[in-house]
Amino acid sequence: PIFSENNSSFKTNINPLNEIGPLKDIVEQVEKELISNALSRTNGNISRASELLEIPRTTLQYKVKKYNV
């Protein structure tokens, strides 16, 4: 599962504490994976995914395009 049972925390395959490199790149990797997981969980529904991520829908749309998710 990508979310904990209470849906308030995310689980990713990336452990940022083990990664070394530019902070921007690592943050983008984690962000891309979280967005992908949220979209997967909501069957591609941008509005529902944005609610899960607690970000505006327009912000999520921008990031989906930016990361080509």
N, C-alpha and C positions, 0 to 999 in steps of 0.2 A: 504494500500500500504506500501511496505517496504522502498521505497525511496520517497523523495519529488518530486514534479513535475519536477524540474530541474535535477533530478538524482544525485545531488551532496551531499546530506546528507541522512543518514539512520535513520530509526525509528525502535526501538527495544522494546520488552516487558519488558526489564530489565532497571530499573532506577538506575545506579550505585551510584547516590548521596544518595539513600535511603538504599543502601546495606551496611552492616557492616561485615567485615571479611577480610581475607588476600587479599591484592591487587591482587596478582597473580590469585587467584580463581575468583575474580570478572571480571578481564580483560579477562580471558579465557571464562567465561560465555558470555560476550558481544561479543567476537570474534567468538565464536561458533554460536551464533544466527545470526550475520551478515553474516557469511559464508553460513549458512543454507538458509537465506533469499535471498542472491545473487544467489545461486544455484537454488532455487525455481523459481526465476524470469527468469532465463536463461534456464529453463527446464533441469538442470543438466549439462549445457555446461561449462566446467572448464575454457576454454579460455575466453569466454564472461564474466563469473563471475569474473575472475581475473582482467579483464579490468574495470568492475564496481567497484571493491574493490581497484583498482590501486595498485596491488601487482603482482609480477611475477607469472606466471602460476605454476612454480615448487614449489614456496612457498605455493600457495593455495593447490596444490596436497598433500604436506607434512601435512598441517593443516587439510585437509579433513581426511586423514588417522589417524592423531593424535587424532582428536576429534570424529572419527568414524561417520562422517556426511554423 
